[in-house]
């Protein structure tokens, strides 16, 4: 159980949080977005629109090229201009896909790429508008909807609209996303200088994570910065536990296969 001792906030922890917290959350949500974008089609066996699929494949390839090029710290003026041109082309391609296939999962995935590009450029207002468009796509999947709304609330917060972010983040979420929702609510309450509510939300997130034996270093950092004592969470057992290596092959009974923990 998390207790709140009478200790001062850790300024160094808060500085680290401000520098890396938003980035880490963004990476987590993008990974989830890619996973659910794929499993949506796997689970629903939807008819693939080959035109939209080909268009999205081109967007994805261009996006990968941009990511690789942007990692080069020694770009000259010509290379920088070419990279900017590619980013403009990426935006145009995404807008064209959304215009022609705006109700498809491909449009949703493309909008998530566009929102990330805008957030990387600190254009959080633009990213918020992009995610608002993505949220309006009805794909009939609660997971995709939750990802979009969490990301939308995060960019609203980054854009300085904490009240709108709070309204969006309070939406009902499927149980696998409740921990992320509570953590984000804590971030929003902190922006509103409501420390007591932030502590409660962070504690809720931590306890939800405890139930599925998942620890989050960034969340622990946030809690510690508020003077909260964070009880460690034991990691979930490995899906496959193998006996120590021996000269002879392990017998079948030496390998235990556990069911996967909940998402």
Secondary structure, 3 states (H helix, E strand, C coil): CCEECCCCCCHHHHHHHHHHHHHHHHHHHHHHHHHHHHHHHHHHCCCCCHHHHHHHHHHHHHHHHHHHHHCCCCCCHHHHHHHHHHHHHHHHHHHHHHHHHCCCHHHHHHHHHHHHHHHHCCCHHHHHHHHHHHHCCCCCCHHHHHHHHHHHHHHHHHCCCHHHHHHHHCCCCCHHHHHHHHHHHHHHHHHCCCHHHHHHHHHHHHHHHHHCCCCCHHHHHHHHHCCEECCCCCCCCCCEECCCCCCCCCCHHHCEECCCCCC
